[in-house]
Structures are given as C-alpha cells and as structure tokens.
Amino acid sequence: MTGATSRGVAEPETIEQRGERARLASWRADGQVAHLSPAAMRPLSATFVDSCLDRLRARGFTSVVTSALSEAECAGFLRAGFDVQEELELLAHDLNAIPDVSHRLRRPRRSDRPRVLAVDGAAFESFWRLHQGGLEDALGATPSVRFRVHGRRDGLDAYVIGGRGAGTGYVQRLAVHPAARGRGLGRTLVGDVLHWMRRHGASRALVNTQQTNQAALSLYRACGFRVLPEGLRVLVRAL
C-alpha cells in the first residue's frame, strides 16, 4: 500500500481480499472526496465494498465516488448504500472511418501540466474537473497512452488522452477550452487518438460521456462513434 495523510489517500492505493481488488484515490484535491474503482475483472461484493468504505473513513474522507460502472458492476455498490450520481452513454468506434487531423498537435512537456488542468477546469463543470492526481490517474490507467495538446508554449486550448490495452482503445479524456470551440479542435483530437489506436493494433475504441452532455455526444457521433445499448453509471455515497 502507499502512504496516506489524515485528510485522504496521498497516492493511489489498491486493496485486495480473496480475489477482489479495488483502487482508492482522491477524487478532488481537497482530500475530502474519494474515488473507488474495481481493479479486477469480477464485480465487487457488498461486503468487500464495505471494507473499502471503512478504510476511506479512517483516512478522513467524507464521501466517495465510483468510476464508470456497468450494470453488473453496480450491484455490490448499490447493496452497500451507493446512489446513482450520473448516467453515462457508452460509445464505440470500429476504427475504420477516422476523422482527419487538421490541426497540429504536440506532445506536452511536464511544465504544461498546470495549463492542461486549466483547460480541463474551463471545459468541465466542477464535479468532473481533474486535479493533478486525477490527471496522473488518467495517464496511468492503461498499458499504453497517447497524450497530445494544442496551443502555444505559453498557452494551451485543448488536449486529449487516449489509452490502449488488450486490443481496445479508450478515449480517456478530451477537453477544448470554451473560447477555442467551433474550430474543429475536438474532431482533430479524436482523429489523432483513433489513428494512434489503429496503428498499434486496436480493433475498436470506446468512450463514455454524460447523457446530458449533448455537445460531446454530437462530437463523438460525428466522428463515427455509435451509442451502445448498455450504459454506465457513476455512483456516490456519503461516509
């Protein structure tokens, strides 16, 4: 396990009991809201989820949010007292007709991280905004990752994080600053990561977004994604 502070988990921590595994981290920078996600292929039992909640309480968290979960994955959490925070659409792309990359993107420098977070903060409402730990989690969520930004050295206006593992690509995070929208940057970001996924052997790409985020849904549909019948849910619980 990694170290922790009295206000929360300082770094991601993995808990394992009898084949059940979960990953704990901070959802927000203030250390009050935790992020809990399954770290194995099998759904978590309510008993195991309860043990995770006990650990989070001991770390000083006051509430906890899950990762995006399928219906089967939700069952143990719901029995442990979680409620639905957000309904998400799950979309897939077959990596055939991929949008062109019409804007020049570059690999970010370490010094770009604060600017990336500033774009993210402007693009998303408060519940969904990343902090530094959340950005690191997105970059480390898959075995292979592509991270690209758009903008000058002294200012960024868009970024994308794509991941790849076991033949599937994932659009982990995509944000365009509101002042830069309407210029085709979102389409370029999607096209860049989809081309990367296909070059490296992925057979499909997945992305999820809130059902209420019509701008994101329109972008992904225009880029060739289709909405899958099964959706996802983000759950929340007070501690």
C-alpha positions in Angstrom: 0.0 0.0 0.0 1.1 3.6 -0.5 1.2 6.3 2.1 -1.8 8.3 3.3 -2.5 11.5 5.2 -5.1 12.3 7.8 -7.2 14.0 5.0 -7.2 11.2 2.5 -5.1 8.9 0.3 -2.0 10.8 -0.7 -1.4 8.4 -3.6 -3.5 5.7 -5.2 -3.9 2.6 -3.0 -5.0 -0.9 -4.0 -6.9 -3.2 -1.6 -7.3 -6.9 -2.3 -9.2 -9.6 -0.4 -9.9 -13.1 -1.7 -9.5 -12.2 -5.3 -11.5 -8.9 -5.1 -9.5 -5.8 -5.8 -10.3 -2.1 -5.7 -8.3 1.0 -6.3 -8.6 4.0 -3.9 -7.6 7.6 -4.7 -8.6 11.2 -4.1 -11.4 12.4 -6.4 -10.6 16.1 -5.7 -7.6 17.9 -4.5 -9.1 18.8 -1.1 -8.8 15.2 0.1 -12.5 15.0 1.2 -13.9 13.1 -1.8 -12.5 9.6 -2.6 -12.6 7.7 -5.8 -13.2 4.0 -5.7 -12.9 1.7 -8.7 -12.8 -2.0 -9.3 -9.3 -3.2 -10.1 -10.2 -6.8 -11.3 -12.4 -8.3 -13.9 -15.0 -9.6 -11.4 -17.7 -7.3 -9.9 -17.1 -6.4 -6.2 -19.3 -7.8 -3.4 -21.1 -5.5 -1.0 -19.0 -7.0 1.8 -15.8 -6.0 0.1 -17.1 -2.6 -0.8 -18.0 -2.1 2.9 -14.4 -2.9 3.9 -13.2 -0.2 1.4 -15.6 2.3 2.9 -14.2 1.6 6.4 -10.7 2.3 5.1 -11.8 5.5 3.4 -13.5 6.7 6.6 -10.3 6.0 8.5 -8.4 8.2 6.0 -10.7 11.2 6.7 -12.8 11.1 3.5 -16.4 12.4 3.8 -17.8 11.0 0.6 -16.8 8.6 -2.2 -17.5 8.5 -6.0 -17.1 5.4 -8.2 -15.6 5.0 -11.6 -18.0 4.5 -14.5 -19.6 1.1 -13.8 -21.6 -1.4 -15.9 -24.9 -2.7 -14.6 -23.3 -5.8 -13.2 -20.5 -3.9 -11.5 -23.1 -1.6 -9.8 -24.8 -4.4 -7.9 -22.4 -4.7 -4.9 -22.1 -0.9 -4.6 -25.9 -0.4 -4.6 -26.2 -3.0 -1.9 -23.6 -1.1 0.1 -25.7 2.0 0.1 -24.5 3.9 -3.0 -26.8 6.1 -5.1 -26.6 7.0 -8.8 -24.8 10.2 -9.4 -24.7 10.2 -13.2 -26.0 8.1 -16.1 -23.4 7.8 -18.9 -23.6 6.8 -22.5 -21.0 4.3 -23.7 -20.0 4.7 -27.4 -17.8 2.5 -29.7 -15.9 3.1 -32.9 -14.7 0.4 -35.3 -11.6 2.3 -36.3 -12.5 2.3 -40.0 -13.6 5.8 -41.0 -11.5 8.1 -38.8 -11.6 11.9 -38.9 -8.7 13.8 -40.4 -6.2 15.6 -38.2 -6.5 19.1 -39.4 -4.7 20.9 -36.6 -1.1 20.4 -35.4 -0.8 18.7 -32.0 2.3 18.2 -29.9 3.5 16.1 -27.1 3.1 18.0 -23.8 6.0 18.9 -21.6 5.9 18.4 -17.8 5.7 22.2 -17.4 2.4 22.0 -19.4 0.5 20.1 -16.7 -0.9 23.3 -15.0 -2.1 24.6 -18.4 -3.7 21.2 -19.2 -5.6 21.4 -15.8 -6.6 25.0 -16.6 -8.2 23.9 -19.9 -9.9 21.0 -18.1 -11.2 23.3 -15.4 -12.7 25.7 -18.0 -14.2 22.8 -20.1 -16.0 20.8 -17.3 -18.4 21.6 -14.5 -16.9 21.3 -11.0 -17.9 17.7 -10.3 -16.0 16.4 -13.3 -12.9 18.6 -13.2 -9.5 16.9 -12.8 -6.8 17.8 -10.3 -3.2 16.8 -10.6 -3.8 13.3 -9.1 -6.7 12.7 -11.4 -4.6 13.7 -14.4 -1.9 11.2 -13.4 -4.5 8.5 -12.9 -5.8 9.1 -16.5 -2.3 8.9 -17.8 -1.6 5.6 -16.0 -5.0 3.9 -16.5 -3.9 1.7 -19.5 -0.6 0.0 -20.5 -0.1 2.3 -23.4 -1.1 6.0 -23.6 -1.1 8.9 -26.0 -1.2 12.4 -24.6 -1.4 15.4 -27.0 -2.1 19.1 -26.7 -2.9 22.0 -29.0 -1.6 25.6 -28.4 1.5 27.6 -28.0 4.2 27.1 -25.4 2.7 29.9 -23.3 -0.9 28.8 -23.5 -2.9 25.7 -24.4 -6.5 25.5 -25.6 -7.2 21.7 -26.0 -5.8 18.3 -25.0 -6.6 14.6 -25.4 -5.5 11.4 -23.5 -6.0 8.1 -25.3 -5.2 4.7 -23.9 -4.8 1.2 -25.3 -4.9 -2.3 -23.8 -5.9 -5.8 -24.8 -6.9 -4.7 -28.4 -9.2 -2.0 -27.3 -8.6 1.8 -27.3 -10.1 4.2 -24.9 -10.6 8.0 -25.2 -9.7 8.7 -21.5 -10.1 12.5 -21.5 -10.7 15.2 -24.0 -11.2 18.9 -23.4 -11.4 22.0 -25.5 -11.4 25.5 -23.8 -14.8 27.2 -24.4 -13.0 30.1 -26.1 -11.5 27.7 -28.7 -14.6 25.8 -29.6 -16.1 25.8 -33.1 -12.7 25.5 -34.8 -12.6 21.7 -35.3 -10.2 21.0 -32.5 -12.4 18.3 -30.9 -12.5 16.4 -34.2 -8.7 16.7 -34.6 -8.2 15.4 -31.0 -10.5 12.4 -31.6 -8.9 11.7 -35.0 -5.4 11.8 -33.6 -6.0 9.2 -30.9 -8.1 6.9 -33.1 -5.3 6.8 -35.8 -2.8 6.0 -33.0 -5.0 3.2 -31.7 -5.4 1.7 -35.2 -1.7 1.9 -35.9 -0.9 0.0 -32.7 -3.4 -2.9 -33.4 -6.5 -1.9 -31.6 -9.7 -3.3 -33.1 -12.2 -0.8 -31.6 -12.3 2.3 -29.4 -14.6 3.1 -26.5 -15.5 6.4 -24.9 -18.2 7.4 -22.3 -19.8 10.7 -21.5 -22.8 12.0 -19.6 -26.2 11.6 -21.2 -26.7 15.3 -20.7 -23.5 16.3 -22.5 -25.1 16.9 -25.9 -22.0 18.7 -27.2 -19.7 15.7 -26.5 -22.3 13.2 -27.8 -22.7 15.2 -31.0 -18.9 15.3 -31.5 -18.4 11.6 -31.0 -21.3 10.7 -33.3 -19.9 13.0 -36.0 -16.5 11.2 -35.6 -18.1 7.8 -36.2 -18.9 6.5 -32.8 -22.1 4.7 -32.1 -24.0 4.6 -28.9 -24.1 1.1 -27.3 -27.3 -0.3 -25.7 -25.6 -0.7 -22.4 -24.9 2.4 -20.5 -22.7 3.1 -17.5 -23.3 4.7 -14.1 -21.2 6.8 -11.7 -22.3 6.1 -8.1 -21.8 8.2 -5.0 -22.1 7.7 -1.2 -21.6 9.8 1.9 -19.2 8.3 4.5 
